Structures are given as C-alpha cells and as structure tokens.
Amino acid sequence: MRIRSRSAVHVRLAGALVALVIAAFNARAQDEPASRVAQPHPSCNSSADDYAPSSDVDGVSMLFTSERNGVAQTFRCDSEGNVQHLSGTVNASGKVGAYVNVLPSGEGLATIYRPGIRQSFASITTIARTSGGLDMGSPLDVANGEFFTSQASIAPDRSRIMFVSNREGGVGGLDIWMLELRPDGTWSEPQHGGEAINSPGDEISPVLIAPDTLLFASDAMGGQGGHDIYMSLLRGGRWTDPVPMSMLNSAWNDTDASRGSDGTYRLASDRPGGRGGYDVWIVKPE
C-alpha cells in the first residue's frame, strides 16, 4: 500500500478547504437577485475596452486599463467615481501602459511594449506610483524576452510575482509563470506555474490577492463559457487544483479578477449590460 507524503495530504486538504469556501461564496450568490450579484461599475466604463482593475495605493481607489484614447493606458477611479488619466512616463503619449499592479508602498509592475530583434513584444516593467502619477522603472529582464510576457501581479508581501507568457516550456498557448524572491533580494528564474493552473488552452490575468492565493482566468478548464475565473492556493510549493468562482463567471468572457480592501471583487467581462466590449464589473459577496 502506497503512503501519501505529508505535503501531498496538505495540498489535498488545502484544495478541499478552498473548494468549501468558494462553494459557500457561490451558494450565497444563488440566493441573491441577479441585480445584486454582478453590476457594471457605475462610473469607470466607456464605449471602448476597460479592464484589469486593481487597487491604488490608498486601498480605496481603483486603477484600471482603458483603450478609450485609442491605446491601452492606465486610469484611476476614486471613491466618488471621478475618472482620471494618470500622468507620468508609464502613460507616455501613444504608448501602451497597461495591467498596472501596485503595492501600498507605491512600487509595482506594468505591461509595456518593447522592441525586439524582429518585432515588439509585450514586456513587464517595474513602476513607481507617485503623487504625480505613474513613472517607469526598469525592465523585469529576468522574465522578458523574444516572446509575450504580460499581466504581472506581485504578492502583497513581495514574496513572488505571477505573470503570463507564451515562452517555451509551457503546456498551452498562454501559461502562468512565477518568480520567487530570493534571500538576497533578487528574483529567481521563471518557474512554470504547474499543470494544476495551466491547461492546453490559455490562462491569463493571474492576480495574487494574498501571498498564497491566486485568482486567474482560463478558457480550457470546463467553465461556463469563454474565459472563466478560478481560485487556487499555494500549498507545499504547489498550486492546488483550481475551483471556479461561479459567482463571478458568466457564459461570456470573464477575466482580470481582483479583490478590494472591503471584500468587493472586480473583474473585466464582455457580458451584456456594459457600455463597450470589455467593461469593469463589481461583485459584492454580501
């Protein structure tokens, strides 16, 4: 009789726990009127694509990407619903500055396009959130290359970075990869996120809502339709089998999930009821 390792048991128990938590979350949604489950954000959306919502340094305002000016750039929506195009070098005229993720300290990551040998590629750069806006830092060269690298999320304790890439070594089109912070303060070489959170399809928009808790979207894990949002926990050095966040998902494409300080979930979706292609939607569990 084969005996399971203790770490394998812990991973299995962790997966069961996250499944129970999400099941309770989803069950509450079934008791709520549809109008109270998911609503388009009341003020940030436009007729263009609006997506990648995340928290600003104050923990209340929201940063998001919008293509309302013809190119993907970063905007801010405060608690009063006022929308502002952020100044600074990230939003340079005519340049992409998207998928911004910042910590309360002001350090963060963004997606830009950098020229390669044959073409330009989506790449990750460090950024600084200042009172004046968003300013470019340095390219995250340990992750970047002659391939697509985008949608980076840094853990709240700065222990790891999750990102999306079609680099060699994946199992599908776009896969989720990970960098770990070393004791000397440098980042590890990219590690594949593992087959639990990757499929032969596309996995996108990974967001670390806690150092060990990942939200992401996949189009090949048997969801409701298009891309759906899932949650996975990091246990014993492995990501647990993901559980669908049914309260957030629809028959349309649902991606870019994050969670605010008040527990409200934010996501991007092209479901009916918004103003444009992709819109920012909000979901309050209670």
VENFENHU-V168186 format. One record per residue. N is the residue number from 1. RES is the residue in one letter. OMEGA is omega in degrees with one decimal (none if undefined). Layout:
n:N res:RES omega:OMEGA
n:N res:RES omega:OMEGA
This chain:
n:1 res:M omega:-178.4
n:2 res:R omega:179.9
n:3 res:I omega:178.7
n:4 res:R omega:175.3
n:5 res:S omega:179.3
n:6 res:R omega:-179.6
n:7 res:S omega:178.8
n:8 res:A omega:178.1
n:9 res:V omega:179.3
n:10 res:H omega:178.6
n:11 res:V omega:-180.0
n:12 res:R omega:179.4
n:13 res:L omega:178.6
n:14 res:A omega:178.0
n:15 res:G omega:177.9
n:16 res:A omega:-179.5
n:17 res:L omega:-179.2
n:18 res:V omega:177.5
n:19 res:A omega:179.1
n:20 res:L omega:-179.6
n:21 res:V omega:-178.5
n:22 res:I omega:177.2
n:23 res:A omega:177.7
n:24 res:A omega:177.7
n:25 res:F omega:-179.2
n:26 res:N omega:-179.0
n:27 res:A omega:177.9
n:28 res:R omega:-179.0
n:29 res:A omega:-178.1
n:30 res:Q omega:179.7
n:31 res:D omega:-178.2
n:32 res:E omega:170.4
n:33 res:P omega:-177.3
n:34 res:A omega:-178.1
n:35 res:S omega:-178.1
n:36 res:R omega:-178.7
n:37 res:V omega:-179.6
n:38 res:A omega:-180.0
n:39 res:Q omega:172.7
n:40 res:P omega:179.0
n:41 res:H omega:-171.7
n:42 res:P omega:-173.6
n:43 res:S omega:-171.0
n:44 res:C omega:-171.7
n:45 res:N omega:178.9
n:46 res:S omega:177.5
n:47 res:S omega:175.6
n:48 res:A omega:178.2
n:49 res:D omega:175.9
n:50 res:D omega:-170.8
n:51 res:Y omega:177.1
n:52 res:A omega:177.5
n:53 res:P omega:176.9
n:54 res:S omega:-177.3
n:55 res:S omega:171.4
n:56 res:D omega:-174.7
n:57 res:V omega:-179.8
n:58 res:D omega:178.7
n:59 res:G omega:-177.5
n:60 res:V omega:179.0
n:61 res:S omega:-176.4
n:62 res:M omega:168.4
n:63 res:L omega:177.6
n:64 res:F omega:177.9
n:65 res:T omega:177.3
n:66 res:S omega:176.7
n:67 res:E omega:-176.2
n:68 res:R omega:177.9
n:69 res:N omega:176.2
n:70 res:G omega:178.1
n:71 res:V omega:-177.6
n:72 res:A omega:177.7
n:73 res:Q omega:-170.9
n:74 res:T omega:178.5
n:75 res:F omega:177.8
n:76 res:R omega:175.0
n:77 res:C omega:-177.0
n:78 res:D omega:-174.8
n:79 res:S omega:177.7
n:80 res:E omega:179.2
n:81 res:G omega:178.8
n:82 res:N omega:-176.9
n:83 res:V omega:-176.5
n:84 res:Q omega:170.9
n:85 res:H omega:-172.9
n:86 res:L omega:174.9
n:87 res:S omega:-179.7
n:88 res:G omega:-172.7
n:89 res:T omega:176.6
n:90 res:V omega:-179.8
n:91 res:N omega:178.9
n:92 res:A omega:-175.0
n:93 res:S omega:176.3
n:94 res:G omega:-176.9
n:95 res:K omega:177.0
n:96 res:V omega:172.0
n:97 res:G omega:-166.4
n:98 res:A omega:176.0
n:99 res:Y omega:-179.7
n:100 res:V omega:177.2
n:101 res:N omega:-177.6
n:102 res:V omega:174.2
n:103 res:L omega:177.2
n:104 res:P omega:178.6
n:105 res:S omega:-178.2
n:106 res:G omega:176.3
n:107 res:E omega:-178.1
n:108 res:G omega:-176.1
n:109 res:L omega:176.9
n:110 res:A omega:175.3
n:111 res:T omega:175.0
n:112 res:I omega:172.7
n:113 res:Y omega:178.9
n:114 res:R omega:178.6
n:115 res:P omega:174.2
n:116 res:G omega:-179.7
n:117 res:I omega:-177.3
n:118 res:R omega:-175.7
n:119 res:Q omega:175.0
n:120 res:S omega:-179.6
n:121 res:F omega:170.2
n:122 res:A omega:-175.7
n:123 res:S omega:-178.9
n:124 res:I omega:175.3
n:125 res:T omega:170.0
n:126 res:T omega:-180.0
n:127 res:I omega:174.8
n:128 res:A omega:174.7
n:129 res:R omega:-178.6
n:130 res:T omega:177.2
n:131 res:S omega:179.6
n:132 res:G omega:179.3
n:133 res:G omega:-178.5
n:134 res:L omega:-179.1
n:135 res:D omega:-179.8
n:136 res:M omega:172.0
n:137 res:G omega:-178.1
n:138 res:S omega:174.8
n:139 res:P omega:176.0
n:140 res:L omega:-169.4
n:141 res:D omega:179.3
n:142 res:V omega:179.9
n:143 res:A omega:-172.9
n:144 res:N omega:177.5
n:145 res:G omega:180.0
n:146 res:E omega:-179.7
n:147 res:F omega:-179.3
n:148 res:F omega:176.0
n:149 res:T omega:-169.4
n:150 res:S omega:167.7
n:151 res:Q omega:-177.1
n:152 res:A omega:175.3
n:153 res:S omega:178.9
n:154 res:I omega:-178.9
n:155 res:A omega:179.9
n:156 res:P omega:177.9
n:157 res:D omega:177.8
n:158 res:R omega:-175.9
n:159 res:S omega:-178.6
n:160 res:R omega:175.1
n:161 res:I omega:172.2
n:162 res:M omega:179.8
n:163 res:F omega:-177.7
n:164 res:V omega:178.1
n:165 res:S omega:171.1
n:166 res:N omega:178.5
n:167 res:R omega:177.9
n:168 res:E omega:178.3
n:169 res:G omega:178.2
n:170 res:G omega:-179.9
n:171 res:V omega:180.0
n:172 res:G omega:179.0
n:173 res:G omega:173.4
n:174 res:L omega:-179.7
n:175 res:D omega:175.6
n:176 res:I omega:179.7
n:177 res:W omega:-173.6
n:178 res:M omega:169.3
n:179 res:L omega:177.3
n:180 res:E omega:177.9
n:181 res:L omega:179.8
n:182 res:R omega:178.4
n:183 res:P omega:-179.0
n:184 res:D omega:177.1
n:185 res:G omega:176.5
n:186 res:T omega:-179.9
n:187 res:W omega:177.0
n:188 res:S omega:169.4
n:189 res:E omega:179.8
n:190 res:P omega:176.5
n:191 res:Q omega:176.3
n:192 res:H omega:-176.8
n:193 res:G omega:178.9
n:194 res:G omega:-174.5
n:195 res:E omega:177.2
n:196 res:A omega:-176.9
n:197 res:I omega:176.2
n:198 res:N omega:-176.0
n:199 res:S omega:174.1
n:200 res:P omega:178.3
n:201 res:G omega:-178.7
n:202 res:D omega:171.2
n:203 res:E omega:-174.1
n:204 res:I omega:172.4
n:205 res:S omega:175.0
n:206 res:P omega:178.8
n:207 res:V omega:177.6
n:208 res:L omega:177.6
n:209 res:I omega:170.9
n:210 res:A omega:-178.7
n:211 res:P omega:-176.8
n:212 res:D omega:-176.2
n:213 res:T omega:-172.7
n:214 res:L omega:166.2
n:215 res:L omega:177.1
n:216 res:F omega:179.4
n:217 res:A omega:179.1
n:218 res:S omega:176.5
n:219 res:D omega:-175.1
n:220 res:A omega:178.8
n:221 res:M omega:174.1
n:222 res:G omega:-178.3
n:223 res:G omega:-175.3
n:224 res:Q omega:179.8
n:225 res:G omega:-177.9
n:226 res:G omega:172.3
n:227 res:H omega:174.5
n:228 res:D omega:-175.2
n:229 res:I omega:-178.1
n:230 res:Y omega:174.3
n:231 res:M omega:176.7
n:232 res:S omega:177.4
n:233 res:L omega:175.5
n:234 res:L omega:-178.6
n:235 res:R omega:179.2
n:236 res:G omega:180.0
n:237 res:G omega:-179.1
n:238 res:R omega:173.7
n:239 res:W omega:-179.5
n:240 res:T omega:175.8
n:241 res:D omega:-175.2
n:242 res:P omega:178.0
n:243 res:V omega:-178.7
n:244 res:P omega:174.6
n:245 res:M omega:-170.2
n:246 res:S omega:-179.5
n:247 res:M omega:-179.6
n:248 res:L omega:-169.6
n:249 res:N omega:178.5
n:250 res:S omega:176.5
n:251 res:A omega:-178.8
n:252 res:W omega:178.8
n:253 res:N omega:-179.7
n:254 res:D omega:-172.6
n:255 res:T omega:167.0
n:256 res:D omega:-178.1
n:257 res:A omega:172.8
n:258 res:S omega:-178.7
n:259 res:R omega:179.3
n:260 res:G omega:-178.0
n:261 res:S omega:178.6
n:262 res:D omega:179.2
n:263 res:G omega:178.2
n:264 res:T omega:175.4
n:265 res:Y omega:176.5
n:266 res:R omega:-179.3
n:267 res:L omega:172.4
n:268 res:A omega:-178.9
n:269 res:S omega:173.8
n:270 res:D omega:177.6
n:271 res:R omega:178.2
n:272 res:P omega:176.8
n:273 res:G omega:178.4
n:274 res:G omega:-177.8
n:275 res:R omega:-176.1
n:276 res:G omega:-179.5
n:277 res:G omega:172.4
n:278 res:Y omega:176.5
n:279 res:D omega:172.9
n:280 res:V omega:177.9
n:281 res:W omega:177.9
n:282 res:I omega:-179.3
n:283 res:V omega:177.2
n:284 res:K omega:-175.8
n:285 res:P omega:-177.9
n:286 res:E omega:none
